[in-house]
Amino acid sequence: MKQLAFMIFFTVLGTLGVFVIRPFWGPFVYYLFAVLRPQYMWQWSLPTGIDWSFYVGVTSIVGAFAVAFGFLRADPPDHQPIAHRHRLIWAHWCFLPFCIWIPITGLLARNYQIAEIWIIEYSKIFIMYFVTAYLVRTVQQVWLFYLMCGLVLAYIAYEVNFLYIVHGYLGIYRNGYGGLDNNGAGLMLAMGVPLCYYSFEGIRKWWRWGFLALIPVIVHAVLMTYSRGAMLSLLLVIPLLILRSRQKKLLIIGLLVFGFFILPVLAGKEIEERFLSIQQHEIDESANSRRMSWLAAWRIALDNPLFGVGIRNANLFSYQYGADVFGRTIHSQYLQILADNGFPGLAFYLLAAGTSFISLWYVRRRYRDSKDNDSRRIYCMACGLEASLIVFFIGSTFLSLEVFELPYLLMLLSAQLALVSGVFDCHDDDYGYESTEDEEITDGQIDQQASLGISL
C-alpha cells in the first residue's frame, strides 16, 4: 500500500506540480521513475497497465511549451538570471548531432521492426534531455537531481540487501534489475558510490554521515551481482576519488578500514565462494566470446561505415561476421554503437561524452579553491558526476547499454551544472567567452548569484 501511495504522490507532483508549483518537478519525477524503475521493484504491489512515467513525461513536455510561450514561469521568484542562463551551452549542442543521427540510422536499419523499439526508447531519452535542460534553471535544482540519483541507487541496493539477508535470495544475480542483466545492474549500482561520497563532502550538517553509511550497502549489492566489470570500474575510479577529495586523509583511512575489515564480512561465504570458484576456463571463455563479438562488430562497421546496419541490428549479423553464436550482443557500448550506427554515430556519442567531461573540468577549475558552502557543493557535484560517469564509461566497455537512462541524465547534469553555476558567464578569456560592457559580471557577483539558498 505504501508503494502505491508513493507512486500516486510523485505522479501528482510530476503532473499537477508542473503547473501549480514549478515546471522543474515534471522532469525531476520523470527521472526519479527512470532510475528507480518502480514497476519492476514493486510489481507485486502496483496495479498493472498504468504507465506512470508516460503521464509525467507528457506533462513535462507540455510544461516546457507553456514556459516557452510565457504561460508558466520556470525561474523561482527570487532568482536573478545571469548572462546565458536560459540558453544551451556548447555541451548541450554537442549532444544534438547524436540525437539526430540515431533516428536516421534506425530508419535505414536492415530490420526496421527491431530498430523501431529502440528508436522509441532513444526518442524518450532525447526529448526529455532537452525538456529538462530547458526547465532546470538553478544550482539548487541540479543539486536535487544529484541527491535523487545517489539516494535512489542506495535504496535499490538496500532492497537487494534485504532480499539476500532476510530471505537468502540473490535475485539481482539471477534476474538483474529493471531490464538489465546482473552485469548491467552491478554497473548501475556502482555509479552510486561516487555520488554518495561527494554528497557527504558537499553537505555540512551532521546527517551527511548517512551518505557514507550508504556506500557499504551499495558495494555489497554490487558484490551480489557477481559482476567483475562493475567491481573493476569501482576500483579504477578510487584514485580519482582520492585526488579530487578535500578530505583525503579521512578517505584513505576509510578505504583501508573498509578493504581490510568490512569488505570480507560483507562478501560473506556464498559471494566469496562464487568469486573464488570462477575457473580459468570460464574467464577464458568469456574473454574469447567478447573478442569474437568485438571483431565481428569491427567487421560490420567496415562494411557499413556510414550508417551501420541500424539500431541493434548488429546482433542479427554478428554470427555471420565471426561471433560465436547467432544473435550475439556485441558486449561493448562503443563497438555496438559503431556497428549499429556507423563511424559518425560513435563519433557523435564520444563528442557528447567528451564535452560533458570538459564542462565538469570548467566547473571544478572555477570552484576548487572557493570556501563558501554553496561553491563547495558545486565543486563536489562536479567531482561526483565526473567519477560516476567514469565508472559507467569503463564498465560499458564490456556491456551494451545504449538506452540506459542514468548516464544520459548525468551527462545532462554535467552540462547543466556548468550553465547554471555561471562558469561561462565570467569575464575571463580562459573560459572562451568575452563579456560585453553591458554583460560584464564580476567573480563576486557570480558567487552571489550561484548562492541560491541550498545550504542543508
C-alpha positions in Angstrom: 0.0 0.0 0.0 2.8 2.4 0.8 4.4 1.8 -2.5 1.2 2.7 -4.3 0.9 5.8 -2.1 4.5 6.8 -3.1 3.7 6.4 -6.8 0.4 8.4 -6.5 2.1 11.2 -4.6 5.0 11.6 -7.0 2.8 11.2 -10.1 0.7 14.1 -8.8 3.8 16.1 -8.1 5.2 15.4 -11.6 1.9 16.3 -13.3 -0.1 18.9 -11.4 3.0 20.2 -9.7 4.3 21.3 -13.1 1.5 23.9 -13.3 0.9 24.6 -9.6 4.4 24.6 -8.1 7.2 24.8 -10.6 7.7 23.1 -14.1 11.0 21.7 -12.7 9.1 19.0 -10.9 8.0 17.2 -14.1 11.5 16.2 -15.3 12.6 15.5 -11.7 9.8 13.0 -11.1 10.3 11.5 -14.6 13.9 10.8 -13.9 13.1 9.5 -10.4 10.9 6.9 -12.0 13.5 6.2 -14.7 16.3 5.5 -12.2 14.1 3.7 -9.6 12.1 1.6 -12.2 9.3 1.1 -9.6 7.2 -1.1 -11.9 10.0 -3.7 -11.7 10.8 -3.3 -8.0 7.2 -3.2 -6.7 5.5 -5.2 -9.4 3.7 -7.2 -6.7 2.2 -4.0 -5.2 1.4 -1.7 -8.1 -1.6 -2.1 -10.4 -0.8 -3.2 -14.0 -1.5 -1.2 -17.1 -0.6 2.2 -15.6 2.3 4.0 -17.3 3.3 6.4 -14.6 6.3 7.7 -16.5 4.3 8.5 -19.6 1.9 10.8 -17.7 4.8 12.7 -16.1 6.8 12.8 -19.3 3.9 14.2 -21.4 3.1 16.8 -18.7 6.8 17.9 -18.6 6.7 18.5 -22.4 3.5 20.5 -22.1 5.1 22.4 -19.2 8.1 23.2 -21.3 5.9 24.6 -24.1 3.9 26.6 -21.6 7.2 28.2 -20.3 8.3 28.9 -23.9 5.1 30.7 -24.7 5.0 32.6 -21.4 2.2 30.9 -19.7 4.4 29.5 -16.9 7.4 30.8 -15.1 10.4 28.4 -14.8 12.6 30.6 -12.6 12.0 30.9 -8.9 10.6 34.3 -7.8 13.8 35.4 -6.1 16.1 34.1 -8.9 18.1 36.7 -10.8 19.1 35.4 -14.3 22.7 36.0 -15.4 24.1 36.1 -18.9 23.4 32.9 -20.9 21.4 31.4 -18.1 18.5 30.4 -20.2 20.5 29.2 -23.3 22.0 25.9 -24.1 25.8 25.8 -23.9 28.1 24.0 -26.3 27.9 20.8 -24.3 24.1 20.6 -25.0 24.6 21.4 -28.7 27.3 18.7 -29.0 24.7 16.2 -27.8 22.3 17.2 -30.6 24.1 15.5 -33.6 23.8 12.2 -31.7 20.1 12.8 -31.3 19.7 13.4 -35.0 21.9 10.6 -36.3 20.4 7.8 -34.2 16.9 8.0 -35.7 18.4 8.3 -39.2 20.3 5.0 -38.8 17.1 3.5 -37.2 15.0 4.4 -40.2 17.7 2.9 -42.6 18.1 -0.3 -40.5 18.3 -3.6 -42.2 15.5 -4.8 -40.0 13.3 -1.9 -39.1 10.9 -3.9 -36.8 13.8 -4.5 -34.4 15.1 -0.9 -34.7 11.7 0.6 -34.2 11.6 -0.4 -30.5 15.0 1.2 -29.9 14.1 4.3 -31.8 11.2 4.8 -29.4 13.5 4.3 -26.4 16.1 6.7 -27.7 13.4 9.3 -28.6 12.3 9.3 -24.9 15.9 10.0 -23.8 16.5 12.7 -26.3 13.2 14.6 -25.8 13.5 14.5 -22.0 17.1 15.6 -22.2 16.2 18.9 -23.8 13.0 19.4 -21.9 15.0 19.0 -18.7 17.8 21.3 -20.0 15.2 24.0 -20.6 13.4 23.7 -17.3 16.3 23.3 -14.9 17.4 26.8 -14.1 19.2 26.9 -10.7 22.1 25.2 -8.9 19.6 24.1 -6.2 17.6 22.2 -8.8 20.7 20.4 -10.1 21.6 19.6 -6.5 18.2 18.0 -6.0 18.7 15.8 -9.1 22.1 14.9 -7.9 20.9 13.8 -4.5 18.0 11.9 -6.0 20.3 9.8 -8.2 22.5 8.8 -5.3 19.6 8.1 -2.9 17.6 6.1 -5.4 20.6 3.9 -6.2 21.2 3.4 -2.5 17.6 2.5 -2.0 17.7 -0.1 -4.7 20.9 -1.5 -3.0 19.0 -1.6 0.3 16.2 -3.7 -1.3 18.7 -6.1 -2.8 20.4 -6.5 0.5 17.1 -7.0 2.3 16.2 -9.9 0.0 19.6 -11.5 0.5 19.9 -11.1 4.3 16.3 -11.8 5.2 15.3 -14.4 2.6 18.7 -15.6 1.3 17.7 -14.7 -2.3 20.3 -13.4 -4.7 17.6 -12.0 -7.1 19.8 -9.4 -8.7 22.3 -12.0 -9.8 19.7 -14.3 -11.2 17.3 -11.7 -12.7 19.2 -8.5 -13.0 17.2 -5.3 -12.3 14.7 -3.3 -14.4 15.6 -4.9 -17.7 19.3 -5.0 -17.1 21.2 -8.3 -16.6 23.3 -8.8 -13.5 26.3 -7.0 -15.1 24.3 -4.0 -16.1 22.6 -3.9 -12.7 26.0 -4.1 -11.0 27.3 -1.2 -13.0 24.2 0.9 -12.4 24.7 0.4 -8.6 28.4 1.1 -8.7 27.7 4.5 -10.2 26.1 5.4 -6.9 29.3 5.2 -4.8 30.9 8.4 -6.1 27.5 10.2 -5.9 27.1 9.3 -2.3 30.7 10.1 -1.3 30.6 13.6 -2.8 27.2 14.1 -1.3 28.9 13.5 2.1 31.6 16.1 1.2 29.1 18.6 -0.1 26.9 18.7 3.0 27.9 20.4 6.2 25.1 19.1 8.5 25.6 16.0 10.8 23.3 13.8 8.6 25.9 13.9 5.8 27.4 10.8 7.6 24.4 8.9 6.4 25.7 9.1 2.8 29.0 7.4 4.0 26.9 4.7 5.6 25.1 4.0 2.3 28.3 3.2 0.5 28.9 -0.2 2.1 25.3 -1.1 1.3 25.8 -0.2 -2.4 29.1 -2.1 -2.5 27.6 -5.2 -1.0 24.8 -5.1 -3.6 27.4 -4.8 -6.4 29.1 -7.8 -5.0 25.9 -9.7 -5.1 25.7 -9.2 -8.9 29.0 -11.1 -9.3 29.9 -8.5 -11.9 33.6 -8.4 -12.2 33.3 -5.5 -14.6 31.4 -3.4 -12.1 33.9 -4.1 -9.3 36.8 -3.3 -11.7 35.2 0.0 -12.6 34.8 0.9 -9.0 38.4 0.0 -8.2 39.8 2.0 -11.1 38.0 5.2 -10.0 39.3 5.1 -6.4 42.5 7.0 -7.2 40.4 9.8 -8.8 38.1 9.9 -5.7 41.3 10.4 -3.6 42.7 13.0 -5.9 39.5 15.1 -6.0 38.6 14.7 -2.4 39.0 17.6 0.1 39.3 15.1 2.9 42.0 12.8 1.6 43.2 11.5 4.9 39.7 10.5 6.0 39.0 8.9 2.7 42.3 6.9 2.7 41.7 5.7 6.2 38.1 4.8 5.4 39.2 2.8 2.3 41.8 0.9 4.3 39.3 0.0 7.1 36.7 -0.9 4.5 39.1 -3.1 2.5 40.6 -5.0 5.3 37.8 -5.3 7.8 34.4 -4.5 6.4 34.6 -5.9 2.9 35.5 -9.5 3.9 32.5 -9.5 6.2 30.2 -8.0 3.6 31.2 -10.5 1.0 30.0 -13.5 3.1 30.6 -17.1 2.4 28.3 -17.5 -0.7 29.6 -14.5 -2.5 33.2 -15.3 -1.6 32.9 -18.8 -2.9 31.3 -17.6 -6.1 34.2 -15.3 -6.9 36.9 -17.8 -5.8 35.2 -20.6 -7.7 35.5 -18.9 -11.1 37.7 -21.2 -13.1 40.3 -20.0 -15.6 38.3 -21.7 -18.4 35.3 -19.6 -17.5 37.3 -16.4 -17.7 38.9 -17.5 -21.0 35.5 -18.5 -22.4 34.1 -15.1 -21.5 37.1 -13.2 -22.9 37.1 -15.2 -26.1 33.4 -14.6 -26.6 33.9 -10.9 -26.2 36.9 -10.8 -28.5 34.9 -12.6 -31.2 31.9 -10.3 -30.9 34.2 -7.2 -30.9 35.9 -8.4 -34.0 32.5 -9.0 -35.6 31.4 -5.5 -34.8 34.5 -4.0 -36.3 34.0 -6.0 -39.5 30.3 -5.0 -39.7 31.4 -1.3 -39.3 34.0 -1.6 -42.1 31.3 -3.0 -44.4 28.8 -0.3 -43.3 30.9 2.7 -42.3 28.4 5.5 -42.7 25.0 4.3 -41.3 25.9 1.0 -39.8 23.3 -1.8 -40.0 20.7 0.0 -37.8 20.0 0.2 -34.1 20.6 -3.2 -32.5 20.7 -4.8 -35.9 24.3 -5.8 -35.4 23.1 -8.8 -33.3 21.5 -10.2 -36.4 24.8 -10.2 -38.3 27.3 -10.8 -35.6 27.5 -14.6 -36.1 27.9 -14.1 -39.9 30.8 -11.8 -39.2 32.6 -14.1 -36.7 30.7 -14.2 -33.4 30.5 -17.5 -31.5 26.7 -17.8 -31.6 23.8 -16.4 -33.6 22.3 -13.2 -32.1 25.3 -12.5 -30.0 25.2 -9.0 -28.5 28.4 -7.0 -29.1 29.1 -6.6 -25.4 30.7 -3.2 -25.8 28.8 0.1 -25.7 31.2 1.7 -28.2 31.5 -1.2 -30.7 27.8 -1.8 -30.5 27.1 1.9 -31.5 29.9 1.6 -34.1 28.3 -1.4 -35.8 24.7 -0.2 -35.4 25.2 3.5 -36.3 28.4 3.7 -38.2 31.6 5.7 -37.5 29.6 9.0 -37.4 27.3 7.6 -34.7 30.2 6.6 -32.5 32.0 9.9 -33.1 28.8 11.9 -32.1 28.4 9.7 -29.0 32.1 10.3 -27.9 31.7 14.0 -28.6 28.7 14.2 -26.3 30.5 12.3 -23.6 33.7 14.3 -24.0 32.0 17.7 -23.8 30.3 16.6 -20.6 33.7 16.0 -19.0 35.0 19.3 -20.3 32.1 21.1 -18.8 32.9 19.4 -15.4 36.5 20.4 -15.8 35.5 24.1 -16.1 33.3 23.8 -13.1 36.0 22.2 -11.0 38.5 24.8 -12.1 36.2 27.6 -11.2 35.2 26.4 -7.8 38.0 24.2 -6.5 39.5 27.0 -4.3 36.2 28.5 -3.2 35.5 28.3 0.5 31.8 29.1 0.9 29.3 26.3 1.3 27.5 26.7 -2.0 30.6 26.9 -4.0 31.9 23.8 -2.2 28.7 22.0 -3.1 29.1 22.9 -6.8 32.6 21.6 -6.7 31.5 18.3 -5.1 28.7 17.8 -7.6 31.2 18.2 -10.4 33.5 15.6 -8.8 30.7 13.2 -8.2 29.3 13.4 -11.7 32.7 13.0 -13.2 33.6 9.9 -11.1 30.2 8.3 -11.6 30.4 8.8 -15.4 33.9 7.3 -15.5 32.6 4.2 -13.6 30.0 3.9 -16.4 32.3 4.5 -19.3 34.8 2.0 -18.0 32.2 -0.7 -17.3 30.4 -0.1 -20.6 33.5 -1.2 -22.5 32.2 -4.7 -21.7 28.4 -4.1 -21.9 25.9 -2.7 -24.4 23.8 -0.2 -22.5 22.8 2.3 -25.2 19.3 3.2 -23.7 20.4 3.1 -20.1 19.0 6.5 -19.0 21.1 7.2 -15.9 24.4 8.1 -17.8 22.4 10.4 -20.1 21.0 12.1 -17.1 24.4 12.5 -15.5 25.7 13.9 -18.9 22.8 16.4 -18.8 23.5 17.4 -15.2 27.2 18.0 -16.2 26.2 20.4 -18.9 23.5 22.0 -16.7 25.8 22.5 -13.8 28.3 24.4 -16.0 25.4 26.5 -17.3 23.6 27.5 -14.0 26.8 27.9 -11.9 27.9 30.7 -14.2 31.4 29.4 -15.2 30.8 30.6 -18.8 29.5 34.0 -17.8 32.6 35.5 -16.2 34.9 37.9 -18.0 37.8 35.6 -18.4 39.5 34.5 -21.7 40.3 31.2 -20.1 36.6 30.2 -20.4 36.4 31.1 -24.0 33.9 33.9 -23.5 34.3 37.6 -23.6 31.6 39.7 -21.9 30.4 42.9 -23.4 30.4 46.0 -21.3 26.7 45.6 -20.6 27.1 41.9 -19.7 30.3 42.0 -17.7 29.9 40.2 -14.4 32.4 40.0 -11.6 33.5 36.9 -9.8 31.8 38.2 -6.6 28.5 38.6 -8.4 28.8 35.1 -9.8 29.4 33.7 -6.4 26.4 35.7 -5.1 24.2 34.5 -7.9 25.3 30.9 -7.6 24.4 31.0 -3.9 20.7 30.1 -4.0 19.9 29.1 -0.5 20.8 25.5 -0.9 22.7 25.0 2.3 21.4 21.9 4.0 
